[in-house]
Amino acid sequence: MKKYRVLSFLLLVPLVLSLLSPSAFALEEPTLQCRNAVLVDANYGEVLYDMNAYDKAYPASITKVMTALLVMEALESGQLTEDTVVTVSELAARKSFADESTANLKTGEQLTVLELLYCLLLPSANDAAKTLAEAVDGSIEEFVAHMNRKAGELGCQGTHFANPHGLHNDDHYTTAYDISLFMTAALEYDLFRTIIGTASHTVPATNLSGERLYYNTNGLISNLHYAGYVYDKCIGGKTGTTDEAGRCLVAAAEDGDTLLVSVVLGSGPIEDPGYEKLRQGQFTESTKLLKWGFANFERVTITKGSEPVAKVAVTLSRQADEVMVKPQGSITRTLPKDLDLEQIQTEITLFSHEVEAPVQEGQVLGTMKLSYEDEVYGTLDLVAVTSVERSDLLYKKAQFIAFFQQSWVKLALILVLAVIVLITLRLTVFRKRRRYHSGVGSRTRGNYRGTRRR
């Protein structure tokens, strides 16, 4: 009995150790109070966190990020300049709802494109969105079509825009992931970064209005609308709120070379320990998500060494009948800091189990797929470790055999053989007939002579 108890103990030890090892623990994800969320490493387009990120949702004024992106492209192409003066139309100045977010632009008022962008992105002005839409494409309808084309170009598969500002429309929707795509595209423009990172801005006096001071509605950047939410790593973002969408925020934050984009949709007032009043969920949950990303992820280069991992048979060579292959190169991914790289799984695929010589050192003969828990990180080439020379004699022999294995050669040989057989048969039959006729003639003459009277 003692022997069996010792054996049981020895079997139990590896199990306990595996449970206690850090690699056995899964990365604990944040618990967010919202309907949809995503966290993306914006430099590489890698999703680090996903909660209903591909489900249909309403973006509210986050829509204005796409509006700004199209204006940035118009500036880049030279269609517009920052100093281009735009006149506010009656349609652009008209309110759809009494309490909608505007910059109080007036019909006939003239502002530069730059000032309209500040109005668009800081106080989230719908009238500025419509004015810029008309400046870029001549009409709001054409601009909306432009928005949808751009969404398709960026790879947005769950997005359809119906207006340039985000007021609720059942046919105006997107996904958290799609928002991260057009936010990342907009972040490529320094002007966009400058504006969304500005806490407040004064719009100079115009032909119809005096100076106007506007504050950024993003509480991670400014305390002027919402106090107590500023996050030092946040470089900007865009808020959005409607009854249908809830409280939403797309935010960008940097720490060193790492740029993260978070999207939180469908949040609301939430309880937060340590605070008596309800908190703004779009800000608390975005900060929680961004901090979690910076604390738990890092850029990792994955290699699999230079040791051979498989072999491929080689023909047409007297030097070697096989060649070893090894992984080449590396894959760089944003991964959890506590991920044990030894647990990354490999899947080897050889292009063929047999290859003809010559084989060159470094020749790609297959691939190695790297993955972890069903997520594929990428593939490495599998290359020949050594060169293998070809034998000319074996090569010519193989060519000779291959020549006679071709279908048309086989058919030709069959036809030649058939002709030979036919000729042989014909000659054989002809000879037999000659003998027959010769034999009959001689017998007839002999009989005749034998019965002749004298």
C-alpha positions in Angstrom: 0.0 0.0 0.0 2.9 2.4 0.8 4.3 1.8 -2.7 1.0 2.9 -4.3 0.7 6.0 -2.0 4.2 7.1 -3.1 3.3 6.5 -6.8 0.1 8.6 -6.4 2.1 11.4 -4.8 4.6 11.4 -7.6 1.8 11.6 -10.2 0.1 14.4 -8.3 3.2 16.6 -8.1 3.4 17.6 -11.8 -0.3 18.3 -11.8 0.0 20.7 -8.8 3.0 22.4 -10.3 1.3 22.9 -13.6 -1.6 24.6 -11.8 0.7 26.8 -9.9 2.8 27.9 -12.9 2.1 31.4 -14.1 1.5 30.2 -17.7 -1.5 28.2 -16.5 -3.4 31.4 -15.5 -5.4 33.1 -18.2 -5.1 36.8 -18.5 -7.9 38.3 -16.5 -9.9 40.6 -18.7 -11.6 43.8 -17.4 -15.3 43.8 -16.6 -16.8 46.6 -18.4 -20.3 48.2 -18.0 -21.2 48.8 -21.6 -22.8 47.0 -24.6 -19.8 46.9 -27.0 -16.1 47.5 -26.6 -12.8 46.8 -28.4 -9.2 47.6 -27.7 -6.8 47.6 -30.6 -3.0 48.0 -30.9 -3.4 50.7 -33.5 0.2 50.5 -34.9 -0.4 47.0 -36.0 -4.2 46.6 -36.2 -4.3 43.8 -33.6 -7.3 43.3 -31.4 -6.4 42.9 -27.7 -9.9 42.9 -26.2 -13.3 42.3 -27.8 -16.8 42.5 -26.2 -19.4 42.3 -28.9 -17.0 44.3 -31.0 -18.5 43.1 -34.3 -22.2 43.5 -33.4 -24.3 46.3 -34.9 -24.4 49.4 -32.7 -25.2 53.1 -33.1 -22.2 55.5 -33.0 -23.9 58.8 -32.3 -21.4 61.7 -32.7 -18.4 59.3 -33.0 -19.6 59.5 -36.6 -17.7 62.8 -36.8 -14.4 61.0 -36.8 -15.2 59.7 -40.3 -16.4 63.2 -41.3 -13.1 64.6 -40.1 -11.2 61.9 -41.9 -12.7 62.8 -45.3 -11.9 66.5 -44.7 -8.3 65.5 -43.9 -8.1 63.7 -47.2 -9.4 66.8 -49.0 -6.7 68.9 -47.3 -4.1 66.3 -48.2 -5.1 66.2 -51.9 -5.2 70.0 -52.2 -9.0 70.2 -52.8 -9.2 72.3 -49.7 -6.8 74.2 -47.4 -7.0 75.0 -43.7 -7.6 78.6 -44.7 -10.3 77.9 -47.3 -13.4 80.0 -46.3 -16.7 78.2 -46.3 -20.1 79.8 -46.2 -22.7 78.1 -43.9 -25.8 77.2 -45.9 -29.4 77.5 -44.7 -29.6 73.7 -44.7 -26.4 73.3 -42.6 -27.5 75.9 -40.1 -31.0 74.4 -39.7 -31.5 72.3 -36.5 -33.2 68.9 -36.6 -33.8 69.0 -32.8 -33.9 71.9 -30.4 -31.3 70.4 -28.0 -28.9 68.9 -30.6 -25.2 69.7 -30.3 -24.2 72.7 -32.5 -21.7 75.6 -32.7 -24.7 78.0 -33.3 -23.5 78.7 -36.9 -25.7 81.1 -38.8 -26.9 81.0 -42.4 -24.4 83.0 -44.5 -21.7 82.9 -41.8 -18.1 82.4 -43.1 -15.5 80.3 -41.4 -12.3 78.6 -42.4 -12.0 74.8 -42.8 -9.7 74.8 -39.8 -12.2 76.5 -37.5 -15.0 74.3 -38.7 -12.9 71.3 -37.8 -12.5 72.6 -34.2 -16.2 73.1 -34.1 -16.8 69.6 -35.4 -14.5 67.8 -32.9 -14.5 69.8 -29.7 -18.1 70.8 -29.0 -19.3 68.1 -31.5 -21.2 70.6 -33.7 -23.7 69.0 -36.1 -23.9 72.3 -38.1 -20.2 72.2 -38.6 -20.5 68.6 -39.8 -23.0 69.5 -42.5 -21.1 72.6 -43.6 -17.9 70.6 -44.0 -19.8 67.9 -45.9 -21.0 70.4 -48.4 -17.5 71.9 -48.7 -16.0 68.5 -49.6 -18.7 67.0 -51.9 -21.1 69.7 -52.7 -24.0 68.2 -50.9 -24.7 66.2 -47.8 -26.1 63.3 -49.9 -22.9 63.0 -51.9 -20.8 63.3 -48.8 -22.7 60.4 -47.1 -22.1 58.3 -50.1 -18.4 59.2 -49.8 -18.4 58.2 -46.2 -19.8 54.7 -47.1 -17.3 54.3 -49.8 -14.4 55.1 -47.5 -15.8 52.7 -44.9 -15.6 50.0 -47.4 -12.1 50.9 -48.4 -11.0 50.7 -44.8 -12.5 47.2 -44.4 -15.5 48.2 -42.3 -18.0 45.3 -42.8 -20.7 46.3 -40.4 -21.1 50.1 -41.1 -23.6 52.2 -42.9 -23.8 56.0 -42.6 -27.0 58.0 -43.2 -25.6 61.4 -42.2 -22.3 63.2 -41.4 -23.0 64.0 -37.7 -24.5 60.9 -36.0 -28.1 62.0 -35.0 -30.0 58.8 -34.6 -31.3 57.0 -37.7 -32.1 53.3 -37.8 -30.1 53.1 -41.0 -27.0 54.7 -39.5 -25.0 52.1 -37.7 -21.5 50.6 -37.3 -19.5 48.3 -34.9 -17.0 49.0 -32.2 -14.3 47.3 -34.4 -15.2 49.4 -37.5 -14.9 52.6 -35.4 -11.4 51.5 -34.4 -10.6 51.3 -38.2 -11.6 54.8 -39.1 -10.3 56.3 -35.9 -6.9 54.7 -36.6 -7.0 56.1 -40.2 -7.7 59.6 -38.9 -4.9 59.4 -36.4 -2.4 59.3 -39.3 -3.1 63.1 -39.7 -1.2 65.4 -37.3 -3.9 68.0 -37.6 -6.5 65.6 -36.4 -4.3 64.6 -33.5 -3.8 68.3 -32.6 -7.5 69.1 -32.6 -8.7 66.1 -30.6 -5.9 66.6 -28.0 -7.0 70.3 -27.5 -8.9 71.0 -24.2 -10.4 74.3 -25.4 -10.3 76.5 -28.5 -11.5 80.0 -29.3 -13.1 80.4 -32.7 -12.3 84.0 -34.0 -15.0 86.4 -34.7 -16.7 86.0 -38.1 -18.9 88.1 -40.3 -21.9 87.2 -38.3 -20.6 86.3 -34.8 -18.1 87.4 -32.2 -15.5 85.1 -30.7 -16.7 81.7 -29.4 -14.9 79.5 -26.8 -15.5 75.8 -27.0 -14.4 73.0 -24.7 -13.6 69.5 -25.6 -16.4 67.1 -24.7 -13.9 64.3 -24.0 -13.4 64.0 -20.3 -10.1 62.1 -20.7 -8.6 65.3 -22.2 -10.5 68.2 -20.4 -12.1 68.8 -17.0 -14.2 71.6 -18.4 -17.3 69.5 -19.3 -16.7 66.5 -17.0 -14.4 66.8 -14.0 -12.3 64.0 -12.6 -11.6 61.8 -15.7 -8.5 63.2 -17.3 -6.1 60.4 -18.3 -2.5 61.5 -18.9 -1.8 58.9 -21.6 -4.9 59.8 -23.6 -4.0 61.9 -26.7 -7.6 62.5 -27.8 -10.9 60.9 -28.9 -14.5 61.6 -29.7 -17.6 61.3 -27.6 -21.1 60.4 -28.7 -24.4 60.3 -26.9 -28.0 59.6 -28.0 -30.8 57.8 -26.2 -30.4 54.8 -28.6 -26.6 54.7 -28.6 -26.1 55.4 -25.0 -22.8 57.1 -23.9 -20.0 56.3 -26.2 -16.3 57.2 -26.6 -13.5 56.3 -29.0 -10.2 57.2 -27.4 -6.5 57.0 -28.3 -3.7 56.7 -25.8 0.1 56.5 -26.2 2.8 55.0 -23.9 6.2 55.1 -25.5 5.9 53.5 -28.9 2.6 51.8 -28.1 -0.6 53.4 -29.5 -3.9 51.9 -28.3 -7.4 52.8 -29.5 -10.3 51.9 -27.3 -14.0 52.0 -28.2 -16.8 51.9 -25.6 -20.4 52.0 -26.8 -23.7 51.8 -24.9 -22.5 52.8 -21.5 -24.3 55.0 -19.1 -24.1 56.5 -15.6 -22.5 53.8 -13.4 -21.7 53.4 -9.7 -18.0 53.6 -8.9 -16.6 52.7 -5.4 -15.2 55.7 -3.7 -17.6 58.2 -5.4 -20.9 59.3 -4.1 -22.4 60.4 -7.4 -22.9 58.2 -10.5 -19.9 58.3 -12.9 -19.8 58.8 -16.6 -19.3 55.2 -17.9 -17.9 56.2 -21.3 -14.9 57.7 -19.5 -14.4 55.3 -16.6 -14.7 52.2 -18.8 -12.4 53.6 -21.5 -9.7 54.4 -19.0 -10.1 51.0 -17.4 -9.7 49.4 -20.8 -6.7 51.5 -21.8 -4.9 51.0 -18.5 -5.5 47.3 -18.7 -3.9 47.2 -22.2 -0.8 49.1 -21.2 -0.3 47.0 -18.1 -0.8 43.6 -19.6 0.6 43.7 -23.2 3.9 44.2 -24.9 5.4 43.8 -28.3 7.0 40.3 -28.6 9.2 38.8 -31.3 8.5 35.1 -31.7 11.2 32.9 -33.2 11.5 29.1 -33.3 15.3 28.8 -33.3 17.4 27.3 -36.0 17.1 23.6 -35.2 15.7 21.3 -37.9 12.1 20.4 -37.4 11.3 18.1 -40.3 12.9 16.4 -43.3 12.0 16.1 -47.0 13.0 13.1 -49.2 15.3 14.0 -52.1 15.5 12.2 -55.5 18.0 12.4 -58.4 21.0 12.8 -56.1 23.7 10.4 -55.0 24.9 12.9 -52.4 21.9 12.6 -50.1 18.4 11.1 -50.1 16.9 13.7 -47.7 17.3 17.3 -46.6 16.4 18.8 -43.2 14.3 21.9 -42.9 14.3 24.6 -40.2 12.2 27.7 -39.5 13.4 31.0 -40.8 12.5 34.5 -39.7 10.3 35.8 -36.9 6.8 37.0 -36.1 6.2 40.1 -34.0 2.9 40.4 -32.2 1.4 42.3 -29.3 0.9 39.6 -26.6 0.1 39.3 -22.9 3.3 39.9 -20.9 2.9 36.7 -18.9 2.4 34.5 -22.0 4.8 31.5 -21.9 6.2 31.4 -25.5 7.0 27.7 -25.0 3.3 27.1 -25.1 2.9 28.5 -28.6 1.8 25.6 -30.8 3.3 24.8 -34.2 1.8 23.2 -37.2 4.2 22.1 -39.9 3.1 22.0 -43.6 5.5 20.7 -46.2 4.9 21.6 -49.8 5.8 18.0 -50.7 7.3 15.1 -48.9 9.6 14.6 -51.8 11.6 17.0 -53.9 14.0 16.6 -56.9 17.6 17.7 -56.6 19.2 20.2 -56.9 18.1 21.7 -53.6 19.6 25.0 -52.6 20.4 25.9 -49.0 17.7 28.3 -47.8 15.2 27.0 -50.4 11.6 27.3 -49.0 10.1 23.8 -48.7 7.2 24.4 -46.3 5.7 26.6 -43.6 5.3 26.5 -39.8 2.1 28.0 -38.4 2.3 29.5 -34.9 -0.8 29.7 -32.8 -2.1 29.8 -29.2 -5.6 28.8 -28.0 -7.0 28.9 -31.6 -5.5 32.3 -32.4 -3.1 32.2 -35.3 -0.1 34.5 -34.8 1.5 33.9 -38.2 3.6 31.6 -40.3 7.4 31.1 -40.7 9.0 29.7 -43.8 10.7 26.3 -43.5 13.9 26.3 -45.5 16.5 23.7 -46.5 19.4 23.4 -44.0 21.9 22.3 -46.7 22.3 22.1 -50.5 21.9 18.8 -52.3 23.5 18.4 -55.8 21.9 16.6 -58.6 23.3 13.5 -60.3 23.4 13.9 -64.1 23.2 10.2 -64.6 20.1 9.8 -62.4 18.6 13.0 -64.0 19.0 11.6 -67.6 17.6 8.3 -66.5 14.6 10.0 -65.0 14.2 12.1 -68.1 14.3 8.9 -70.2 11.7 7.2 -68.1 9.6 10.3 -67.9 9.6 10.6 -71.7 8.2 7.1 -72.1 5.6 7.7 -69.4 4.0 10.5 -71.3 0.5 9.7 -72.6 1.2 10.7 -76.2 4.4 8.6 -76.2 2.5 5.6 -74.8 -0.2 6.1 -77.5 2.4 6.3 -80.2 4.1 3.2 -79.0 0.8 1.3 -79.0 0.1 2.5 -82.5 3.5 1.4 -83.7 3.0 -2.0 -82.0 -0.4 -2.4 -83.6 1.0 -1.6 -87.0 3.8 -4.2 -86.5 1.3 -6.8 -85.4 -0.9 -6.1 -88.4 2.0 -6.3 -90.8 3.2 -9.5 -89.2 -0.2 -11.0 -89.5 -0.6 -9.9 -93.0 2.8 -11.4 -94.0 2.0 -14.6 -92.2 -1.4 -15.0 -94.0 0.1 -14.1 -97.3 2.8 -16.8 -97.0 0.3 -19.4 -96.0 -1.8 -18.6 -99.1 1.2 -18.9 -101.4 2.0 -22.3 -100.0 -1.5 -23.4 -100.5 -1.8 -22.3 -104.1 1.6 -23.8 -104.9 0.6 -27.2 -103.4 -2.7 -27.4 -105.3 -1.1 -26.7 -108.7 1.5 -29.4 -108.4 -1.0 -32.0 -107.3 -3.2 -31.3 -110.3 -0.5 -31.6 -112.8 0.8 -34.9 -111.2 -2.6 -36.5 -111.3 -3.1 -35.5 -114.9 0.2 -37.0 -116.0 -0.6 -40.2 -114.1 -3.8 -40.9 -116.1 -2.5 -39.9 -119.5 -2.8 -42.7 -122.1 0.1 -43.7 -124.3 
